[in-house]
Amino acid sequence: MHCLKLPSFVMVCLVSAAALIQAADTRPNIVWISVEDISAHLGCYGDRNATTPHLDELAKQGVRYTHAFTCHGVCAPSRTGIITGMYPIGLGANHMRSKATLPEHVRCFPQYLREAGYYCTNNSKTDYNFHWKQADVWDESSNKAHWKNRPQPDQPFFAVFNLTSSHESQIWPKNWEKQVKGVPREQLHDPSRIRVPPLYPETTAVKEAHARLLDIIMVTDQRIGKYLQELDDSGLADRTIVIFWSDHGDGFPRSKRWIYDSGTRVPMIVRIPEKLRTDGQGQPGTADNRLVNLIDLGPTVLNLAGIQVPEHMFGQPFLGANLPAARKYTYAARDRVDERFDMVRSVRDQQFRYVRNYNPWRPALQHIDYSENSVVRKEIRRLAAEGRLPAEIAQFLAVPRPAEELYDSEADPWELKNLAGVPEHQETLQRLRDECLRWQMESGDAHLIPESLLDAEEAQAGSRWDILNTADSGMDRLDRLILAAQTASAPRASDQPELLRMAAAEDPAERWWGIHGLAFQNAADPAALTAFRTAAKDNVAAVRVAAGRALRIAGQLKEALAVLTPALQDKSEFIRHAAATEIDEAGPDAVAAAEQQLKTMPGADDGYIGRIVAHALGQLKK
């Protein structure tokens, strides 16, 4: 189980300079065209309402991948995995818009291309969850970056074009109007023809939102056509491999930000000119059902360019020479998304998806300020308040969530029927459960450490990866924290002695899990209450905040606030954020008691803390 890939500074063997010069005319150019938030709403993927002639033609000229997935359902963690070829959970970079430090042996894959003589451009979204320097990664990264800008006309290039016109925000009516300006009204999609997925209520507003999504995808497709035409006009199309992909699912609830198929399954099309094909790969008009994760994109580009893939990368090439065995599984993870905390891990094989919820005490559909702009989300909230939300959708609002979920994703493509408790699926459940644990160990899941502790320990270790991978005790600690998280998120009555032991453990991360587990199991138990009061005086602020939450759940609101309100002034923004979140989730009485402290806490008017404070104070107006 302890098969973590360790760093080495001699893992990357570039071909010799002489060989590069000799091969300069034969090495492929590579173009990526990436889009945002579309799922597979394309004609070539079977969406009859979609208007995507350029991508449909690209699929006829290339290979359409049917089982491509991303490692997270939201942009920054997804792009972090893509640019490093690593799982963000191992880098401690899976929280939305976090800024981790990369360990010394991990580099962004375009750096290897540049060292091999490629001209590398990015136009222009980056959104990486770690500290980086543009000059190290890209020859140019801007809205003017283009392969045409390379200094030598025969220099091979790797060029990325990121189109943002299909972003979820462009579905919102005001932005949509700008996107479709100039498009004849008869070309816009008719809401009455939309078949609403069973994830959503079938209302007029929901149909209209889906029609607007198809409209902005149509506009995006037209822009993609211009990039493809540029290659044709330049005479370089027969020397250039084109890879199209979307960063994750569309912008509706349980798609973007979630790690179900609806959030992680993405369209991907690859066009390979005939003279650049290896072993018959890239046959026009074909479909490939191999499991692919978007973290495989970077290693694939390196392999196509004749550059050895660094051994520390978890991504693996799926095109080019000397390919490894095809994937049996693909993986995804969800942690803090914007201002709201969560922790979910998932494994998908060719047929089934396993989901492990490590924060089941929170609903799947938490209030995320930015996402609440979604018309579809508003419709779900409205119908829930009216008691008219269908049961299939209402489960997203339920608390607690099941600790485990299992779906037959081929028979149940919207993953609505949880099979985890069905006797005939227990063998599959156990197999995927074991694989999830193996993956967490192999990748070194740093997010088992709460964010404030992760930040503090990073300052001492050098990077979040180093916390669990350089100390002699790192693997033992990872074992303990996985067991702690499992126990805390699905506690049985017989687990109380273990939870009490965890709550008093030497490792503050283990104490944090122990307190949460006791609160989830039976917060009113006298032994648990004693543990909470002890933890309220802990020397680690993250543990104190967990104790504050637990005391509130145990009905001791005054004691809870005595712990949480001082934490609103903590020097760590992560502690302040966590404390404000617990007060917000405690409800109007807690917010009213801490109103002044919330208003005057550092960060109350800005960023993720500001969003939590605004939501909390908004409860007082209802």
Buried (B, 14 or more C-beta within 10 A) or exposed (E): EEEBBEBEEEBBEBBEEEEBEEBEEEBBBBBBBBBBBBBBBBBBBEBEBBBBBBBBBBBBBBBBBBBBBBBBBBBBBBBBBBBBBBBBBBBBBBBBBBEBBBBEBBBBBBBBBBEBBBBBBBBBBBBBBBEBEEEEBBBBBEEEBBBEEBEEEEBBBBBBBBBBBBBBBBBBEEBBEEBBEEEEEEEBBEBEEBEBBBBBBEBEBBBBBBBBBBBBBBBBBBBBBEBBEBBEEBEBBEBBBBBBBBBBBBBBBBBBBBBBBBBBBBBBBBBBBEEBBBEEBBEEEEEBEEBBBBBBBBBBBBBBBBBBBBEBBBBBBBBBEEBEEEBEBBBBBBBBBBBBBBBBBBBBBBEBBBBBBBBBBBBBBBBBBEBEBBBBBBBBBBBBEEEEBBEBBBBBBEEBBBBBBBBBBEEBBBBBEBBBEEEEBEEBBEBBBEBBBBBBBBBBBBBBBBBBBBBBBBEEBEBBBBBBBBEEEBBEBBBBBBBBBBBBBBBEEEBBEBBBEBBEBEBBBBBBBBBBBBBBBBBEBEBBBEBBBBBBEBEBBBBBBBBBBBBBBBEBBEBBBEBBBBBBEBEBBBBBBBBBBBBBBBEEEBBEBBBEBBEEBEBBEEBBBBBBBBBBBEBEEE
